[in-house]
């Protein structure tokens, strides 16, 4: 079995950012009105061989998640923002300035 790095590199061609713990990869950020739609992958904690595709529509001015979508069991069952949605948003917020100043494929 490969490590986390292998899993991310096999699934993702060139993410915009990979978190330092290699659990989150941000693949695209699209401005929509006053919000942003952030797409990426978040590693499962219960299944180390799984990455969940996650989409978050985030309103930076109010620091609010307007919409989230994840393929994990928790989100499908409960429908509320799951830990993967929150983790993708948190990695974006933590690295927002770096995302707009560094080259693609950066690990921070």
N, C-alpha and C positions, 0 to 999 in steps of 0.2 A: 504494500500500500504506500502511496505517496504522502507527502506532507501537505499542509495547507497551501503552500506555494504552488505545488503541482496542480491541485484542484482549481485554483483561480486561473492559472496560466493556461490550462487545458480548455476552460470554458470561455474565458474572456480574451478577445483579440487584443484590444488596447484600451483599457479603462482610462478614464481621466485621472483617477486617483485610487490607490489601494491603501487602506488604513495600515498603520504600523503593526497592529496585531494580525493583519492579513485576514480579518474576518469580514471586511466590508470592501466592496469595489463600487465606485460611482462610475457609471458608464456614460450618462448623458445628463445635461441640465438644459432645460428649455424654458425661456421666459414666456409666461402666458398672462397677459394683463399685468396686474400687480403681484402676481404669484410666480412661483417657479415649479416646474415639474422635474423631479430628480428621479432618475432610473438607475438601478444598480442591482447588485447581488449581495446577500448577507448569508454568511455561513450558519448552518444549523448547529445548535449546541448539543442536541440529542443525537444527531446523526452526522458524524464528522465527514461523511462523503457526500453531503447534500448542501447545495447552495439554493436559496430561495430568490427568485426574481421579485424585486420590490419596486413599487412606484409610490412616490410621495408628492403631493401638490402642497407646497409650503408657502405661506404668506410671511415674508421676512419682516415687514413692518410691524406686524403683531406677534411675530414668532409663533405662529399657529400652523398646525397641520390642518389643511382644508379637506384633504382627501388622501387616503392611503389604500394600497392594494398589495397583498402578499399571498403567496401560494402555500403558506404553512397551514398546518391543521388548526392551530389556535385561531387564526384570522378567519378561516373558512367556517369554523364552528361558532365563534362569538361575534365576529364582524367588527369588533372594536380594534383600534390600532394595537397591533401586536408589538413585541419587543424588536422584531426585525424592522418594522416601519420606523420605530423610534430610534433605533441604532443608525439606520441610514440617514435620517434627519440630523442626528447628533454629530455624525462624522462630517456631514456637509457643513453644519454650523461651526464646528471646531476648525475646519480647514477652508472656510469660505474665501479668505483673502489669498491663500496659497493656490486655490483652484484657478483664480483669475490672473495669477502672475507666473505660474510655472508651466512647463511644457507638459504635453500629454504623457501618460504612462508613469507618473511620478508616484513614489511611495512616500507617504508622510506620516 
